[in-house]
């Protein structure tokens, strides 16, 4: 037995963690994620299937409700169904991440330290409001709204055939005998509200959100948290519909104003007078999607994992905790008035800066596991959809091409379901594994250096 001399410093483990061996090396992230995936594949698949089935039912319900008499009020109900669809996606994501807790070494370490397991209802109540903030901050509702409208267009595609046929009939019929111009189809417009309806429901959602948020701040609880999240989404979507309607009605008027013309001409002359401005903007437009998809998107998923696992923070002060900037931030907070701080916070929200503290906090926590861990996480999450796309093409190649169009549509249903299942579950396992490696390595460092 080798006995360490008293008072001698202990060497920090490089790639080893308690009970994990070299499994917690950043370069072992894919293997660790695959191990978690194989252990939890069945509950992940059940969560995913339940979410897809519920989403399909809500899409059909929204499409059916949007057509009929009193359409303006029907569309208000369709918007509520859309909010339920978004909430269902959030609940399924939290449930899938919650399912992975038992396979994480960080969870076992917390249990060994005496921390009780948080139930699913507690995790949902604690994380749903912050999840809504992340969802809205990064504009993920655009993809859901597009899918919601596409489902309505697919189910009522016959309206477009009738509309085109009547247009051709009107064009080919000469003189006064030509039929009147047909009414455009309303399929795919089930999220376009009437102005009066949008104003009423936006006001109701605003009042309900204020009341439930005040009650939640005092009492807490999962039910109130769900109510706040639902009202937050409802207020945002009804308000967005109202803004789009007003902007569409006033866009022609705004384009004719002298101040708009002056601003457009001034901006164009500014771009022409600055050397290299056009080339820089074109380069930025090309690079930005790659940065967002390759770096920000994986960190956002990692933020959601930290949100569910209890290491989430949306406070900007968490970014400077433990650094010299923490004292400066404390001094600024102590010397400024409450209204000044509140106004600065509102300005940050309006400028879109509120989306960055959670992502930067996730980056900081991941960097504790080493910069290679960040690179491996971003690389794996980015390459996963690419590999799934090639796998899907390979399955279609094996199916062959000698099939009717109807059969192809039937074949695509299970193939796309399997592709989405693999991409979603493996992505969540990757971010859970990244969180596990970062948290476990940080715990090992703290055990070596308690004063850190």
C-alpha positions in Angstrom: 0.0 0.0 0.0 1.3 3.4 -0.9 0.7 6.0 1.8 0.8 9.7 0.9 2.8 11.9 3.2 0.9 14.2 5.5 0.5 17.7 4.1 1.6 16.7 0.6 -0.6 18.2 -2.1 -2.7 15.7 -3.9 -2.5 15.6 -7.7 -5.7 16.5 -9.4 -7.1 13.7 -11.6 -6.9 14.6 -15.3 -9.4 12.3 -16.9 -10.7 10.3 -14.0 -13.8 10.9 -11.9 -15.1 9.0 -9.0 -16.5 5.7 -10.2 -16.2 6.6 -13.8 -12.6 5.8 -14.9 -11.6 7.5 -18.1 -15.2 7.6 -19.2 -15.3 11.2 -18.2 -12.7 12.4 -20.6 -14.2 15.0 -23.0 -13.1 12.9 -25.9 -15.3 10.0 -24.6 -18.4 12.2 -24.9 -19.9 10.1 -27.8 -19.3 6.8 -26.0 -20.8 8.2 -22.7 -23.8 9.5 -24.6 -24.3 6.2 -26.4 -24.1 4.4 -23.1 -26.9 6.6 -21.7 -28.9 6.1 -24.8 -28.8 2.3 -24.7 -29.8 2.4 -21.0 -32.7 4.7 -21.4 -33.9 4.0 -25.0 -37.2 2.5 -24.1 -38.5 5.3 -21.8 -37.2 7.9 -24.3 -39.0 6.2 -27.2 -42.2 6.1 -25.1 -42.0 9.8 -24.3 -41.3 10.6 -27.9 -44.1 8.5 -29.2 -46.6 10.0 -26.7 -45.5 13.5 -27.7 -45.9 12.8 -31.4 -49.3 11.2 -30.9 -50.5 14.1 -28.8 -49.1 16.6 -31.3 -50.8 14.9 -34.2 -54.1 15.0 -32.3 -53.7 18.7 -31.6 -52.8 19.5 -35.2 -55.9 17.7 -36.4 -58.1 19.4 -33.8 -56.7 22.8 -34.7 -57.3 22.2 -38.4 -60.9 21.0 -37.8 -61.8 23.9 -35.6 -60.5 26.5 -37.9 -63.2 25.9 -40.6 -66.9 26.8 -40.2 -69.1 29.6 -39.1 -67.9 32.4 -36.8 -64.4 31.9 -38.1 -62.9 34.8 -36.1 -63.8 33.1 -32.8 -62.8 29.7 -34.1 -59.3 31.1 -34.9 -59.0 32.3 -31.3 -59.7 28.8 -30.1 -57.1 27.5 -32.7 -54.5 29.7 -31.1 -55.2 28.2 -27.7 -54.7 24.8 -29.3 -51.4 26.0 -30.7 -50.4 27.1 -27.2 -51.3 23.6 -25.9 -49.1 22.1 -28.7 -46.1 24.2 -27.7 -46.7 23.3 -24.0 -46.9 19.6 -24.9 -43.5 19.8 -26.6 -42.0 21.4 -23.6 -43.4 18.8 -21.2 -42.1 16.0 -23.4 -38.7 17.5 -23.6 -38.5 18.0 -19.8 -39.8 14.4 -19.3 -37.2 13.0 -21.7 -34.3 14.9 -20.0 -35.7 13.9 -16.6 -35.7 10.2 -17.7 -31.9 10.4 -18.2 -31.2 11.5 -14.6 -30.8 7.9 -13.4 -28.0 7.2 -15.8 -25.8 10.2 -14.8 -22.9 10.0 -12.4 -23.8 13.4 -11.1 -27.2 12.2 -10.0 -25.6 9.3 -8.2 -23.2 11.6 -6.5 -26.1 13.8 -5.4 -28.0 10.9 -4.0 -24.9 9.7 -2.1 -24.6 13.2 -0.6 -28.2 12.9 0.7 -30.0 15.0 -1.8 -33.6 13.7 -2.5 -34.8 12.9 -6.0 -37.0 15.6 -7.4 -40.3 14.3 -8.8 -41.3 15.0 -12.4 -44.0 17.4 -11.3 -41.4 19.4 -9.3 -39.0 19.5 -12.2 -41.8 20.7 -14.6 -43.0 23.3 -12.1 -39.5 24.6 -11.6 -38.4 24.6 -15.2 -41.5 25.4 -17.3 -41.4 29.2 -16.9 -37.7 29.4 -17.8 -38.2 27.0 -20.6 -40.9 29.3 -22.1 -38.4 32.2 -21.8 -35.8 30.3 -23.8 -38.3 29.1 -26.3 -39.6 32.6 -27.0 -36.2 34.3 -26.9 -34.7 32.1 -29.6 -37.8 32.2 -31.9 -38.5 28.4 -31.9 -42.3 29.2 -32.3 -41.7 30.0 -36.0 -41.1 26.3 -36.8 -44.1 25.2 -34.8 -46.4 27.8 -36.4 -45.2 26.7 -39.9 -45.9 23.0 -39.1 -49.3 24.0 -37.7 -50.2 25.9 -40.9 -48.8 23.2 -43.2 -51.0 20.5 -41.5 -54.1 22.6 -42.2 -53.0 23.0 -45.9 -52.4 19.3 -46.3 -55.8 18.3 -44.9 -57.7 20.9 -47.0 -55.5 20.9 -50.1 -58.7 20.4 -52.2 -59.6 24.1 -51.6 -56.7 25.2 -53.8 -57.7 22.8 -56.6 -61.2 24.2 -56.6 -59.8 27.8 -56.5 -57.5 27.3 -59.4 -60.2 25.6 -61.4 -62.6 28.5 -60.9 -59.8 31.0 -61.8 -59.2 29.2 -65.1 -63.0 29.0 -65.8 -63.3 32.8 -65.1 -60.3 33.5 -67.4 -61.6 31.3 -70.3 -65.2 32.5 -70.2 -65.5 35.7 -72.3 -67.5 38.8 -71.7 -70.2 39.4 -69.1 -70.9 35.7 -68.7 -67.6 35.2 -66.8 -68.2 34.1 -63.2 -67.2 36.3 -60.3 -63.7 35.9 -59.0 -63.6 33.1 -56.5 -62.9 33.6 -52.8 -59.3 32.6 -52.0 -59.0 29.4 -49.9 -58.5 29.8 -46.1 -56.5 26.6 -45.6 -53.1 27.3 -43.9 -54.3 30.6 -42.4 -55.6 29.2 -39.1 -53.2 31.3 -37.1 -54.2 34.6 -38.7 -56.7 36.4 -36.3 -59.1 39.2 -36.6 -58.0 42.5 -35.1 -60.8 42.7 -32.6 -60.5 39.1 -31.5 -56.7 39.5 -31.1 -57.1 42.6 -29.0 -59.6 41.0 -26.7 -57.6 37.8 -26.1 -54.3 39.6 -25.8 -55.8 41.8 -23.0 -57.3 38.7 -21.2 -54.0 36.8 -21.4 -52.1 39.9 -20.1 -54.4 40.2 -17.1 -54.3 36.5 -16.4 -50.5 36.4 -16.7 -50.2 39.3 -14.2 -52.5 37.7 -11.7 -51.0 34.2 -11.9 -47.4 35.5 -11.8 -48.2 37.4 -8.6 -49.7 34.3 -7.0 -46.8 32.2 -8.2 -44.3 34.6 -6.6 -46.1 34.3 -3.3 -47.1 30.7 -3.2 -45.1 28.8 -5.8 -46.3 25.4 -7.0 -46.4 23.5 -10.2 -50.0 24.3 -11.1 -49.4 28.0 -10.9 -46.2 27.7 -12.8 -48.1 25.9 -15.6 -50.7 28.7 -15.6 -48.0 31.4 -15.8 -46.3 29.6 -18.7 -49.6 29.1 -20.6 -50.6 32.7 -20.1 -47.1 33.9 -21.2 -47.3 31.9 -24.4 -50.9 33.0 -25.0 -50.1 36.7 -24.5 -47.1 36.4 -26.8 -48.8 34.6 -29.6 -52.0 36.7 -29.5 -49.9 39.9 -29.2 -47.7 38.8 -32.1 -50.8 38.1 -34.3 -52.1 41.6 -33.4 -48.8 43.2 -34.3 -48.5 41.4 -37.6 -52.1 42.4 -38.5 -51.5 46.1 -37.7 -48.1 46.1 -39.4 -49.6 44.5 -42.6 -52.4 47.1 -42.6 -50.0 50.0 -42.1 -47.0 48.8 -44.2 -48.1 50.5 -47.4 -48.8 53.8 -45.5 -45.4 53.6 -43.8 -43.5 53.0 -47.1 -45.0 56.3 -48.5 -43.9 58.4 -45.6 -41.1 60.9 -46.1 -39.2 59.8 -42.9 -39.1 56.2 -44.2 -37.8 57.3 -47.6 -35.2 59.5 -45.8 -34.1 56.6 -43.6 -33.8 54.1 -46.5 -31.8 56.5 -48.6 -29.6 57.5 -45.8 -28.8 53.9 -44.9 -28.1 53.1 -48.5 -25.7 56.0 -48.8 -24.0 55.0 -45.6 -23.4 51.5 -46.9 -22.0 52.9 -50.1 -19.7 55.3 -48.4 -18.1 52.8 -45.9 -15.4 50.7 -47.6 -15.9 47.0 -47.3 -19.3 47.3 -45.6 -21.2 45.4 -48.3 -18.6 42.6 -48.4 -18.5 42.4 -44.6 -22.3 42.2 -44.4 -22.4 39.4 -47.0 -19.7 37.5 -45.2 -21.6 37.9 -41.9 -24.8 36.7 -43.6 -23.1 33.6 -44.8 -21.3 32.8 -41.5 -24.0 33.6 -39.1 -26.2 30.5 -39.8 -23.2 28.3 -39.3 -22.3 30.0 -36.0 -25.9 29.8 -34.8 -26.3 26.2 -35.8 -22.9 24.9 -34.8 -22.3 26.8 -31.6 -25.3 28.5 -30.2 -27.9 25.7 -30.8 -25.9 23.0 -29.0 -25.3 25.4 -26.1 -29.0 26.2 -26.0 -29.8 22.5 -25.7 -27.2 22.3 -23.0 -29.0 25.2 -21.2 -32.2 23.2 -21.3 -30.4 20.2 -19.7 -29.0 22.4 -17.0 -32.5 23.8 -16.5 -33.9 20.4 -15.8 -31.0 19.1 -13.8 -30.9 22.1 -11.5 -27.8 24.0 -12.6 -29.6 26.6 -14.7 -29.2 30.4 -14.2 -30.7 33.2 -16.2 -29.1 35.9 -14.0 -26.3 37.7 -15.7 -24.5 38.0 -12.3 -24.0 34.2 -12.4 -21.6 34.7 -15.3 -19.2 36.7 -13.2 -19.5 34.8 -9.9 -16.1 34.0 -8.6 -14.3 36.6 -10.7 -13.2 40.2 -10.0 -16.2 41.4 -11.9 -18.5 40.1 -9.3 -17.5 42.8 -6.8 -17.9 45.5 -9.5 -21.3 44.2 -10.3 -22.3 44.2 -6.6 -21.1 47.8 -6.3 -23.1 48.9 -9.3 -26.2 47.2 -8.0 -25.8 48.8 -4.6 -25.3 52.3 -5.9 -28.1 52.3 -8.5 -31.8 52.9 -7.9 -34.3 50.1 -8.3 -36.1 51.9 -11.1 -32.8 52.3 -13.0 -32.1 48.6 -12.7 -35.6 47.8 -13.8 -35.3 50.1 -16.8 -32.0 48.6 -17.8 -33.6 45.2 -17.6 -36.5 46.2 -19.8 -34.1 47.7 -22.3 -32.1 44.5 -22.4 -35.2 42.5 -23.0 -36.3 44.8 -25.8 -32.8 44.6 -27.4 -32.9 40.8 -27.3 -30.0 40.6 -24.8 -32.0 38.5 -22.3 -31.4 35.4 -24.4 -27.6 35.3 -23.9 -27.1 35.0 -20.1 -28.4 31.4 -19.9 -26.4 30.3 -22.9 -23.2 32.0 -21.7 -23.8 30.5 -18.2 -24.1 27.0 -19.9 -20.9 27.7 -21.8 -19.1 28.7 -18.5 -20.3 25.6 -16.7 -19.2 23.4 -19.7 -15.8 25.1 -19.8 -15.2 23.8 -16.3 -15.0 20.4 -18.0 -12.5 21.7 -20.4 -12.6 23.5 -23.8 -12.4 20.1 -25.6 -15.8 19.2 -24.0 -17.4 22.3 -25.6 -15.9 21.5 -29.0 -17.0 17.8 -28.8 -20.5 18.8 -27.7 -20.9 21.3 -30.6 -19.3 18.9 -33.1 -21.5 15.9 -32.1 -24.8 17.8 -31.9 -24.0 19.4 -35.3 -23.0 16.2 -37.1 -25.9 14.2 -35.7 -28.6 15.6 -38.1 -26.1 15.2 -41.0 -25.6 11.6 -40.3 -29.3 11.0 -39.8 -30.0 12.6 -43.2 -27.6 10.2 -44.9 -29.1 7.3 -43.0 -32.5 8.3 -44.2 -31.3 8.4 -47.8 -29.8 5.0 -47.4 -33.2 3.6 -46.2 -34.9 5.1 -49.2 -32.2 3.5 -51.4 -33.0 0.1 -49.9 -36.7 0.6 -50.4 -36.2 1.3 -54.0 -38.0 3.5 -56.5 -40.5 1.2 -58.2 -43.4 2.3 -56.1 -46.5 4.5 -56.5 -46.7 7.9 -55.0 -49.2 6.8 -52.4 -46.9 4.0 -51.3 -44.1 6.4 -51.0 -46.1 8.7 -48.7 -46.8 5.6 -46.5 -43.2 4.6 -46.5 -42.1 8.0 -45.5 -44.1 8.0 -42.2 -42.1 5.4 -40.3 -38.8 6.4 -41.9 -39.2 10.0 -40.8 -40.5 9.0 -37.4 -37.4 6.8 -36.9 -35.1 9.6 -38.1 -36.7 12.2 -35.7 -36.6 9.7 -32.9 -32.9 9.0 -33.3 -32.0 12.7 -33.7 -34.0 13.9 -30.7 -33.0 11.1 -28.3 -29.3 11.1 -29.2 -29.2 15.0 -29.0 -30.7 14.9 -25.5 -28.3 12.1 -24.5 -25.4 14.1 -25.9 -26.2 17.2 -23.9 -27.0 15.1 -20.8 -23.6 13.4 -21.1 -21.9 16.8 -21.6 -23.5 18.1 -18.4 -22.6 14.9 -16.6 -18.9 15.1 -17.6 -18.7 18.8 -16.8 -20.4 18.5 -13.4 -18.5 15.3 -12.4 -15.1 16.8 -13.3 -15.9 20.0 -11.5 -17.0 17.9 -8.4 -13.7 16.0 -8.6 -11.7 19.3 -8.7 -13.6 20.7 -5.7 -12.9 17.5 -3.7 -9.2 17.9 -4.4 -9.2 21.7 -3.7 -12.0 22.4 -1.2 -11.3 26.1 -1.2 -11.9 26.5 -4.9 
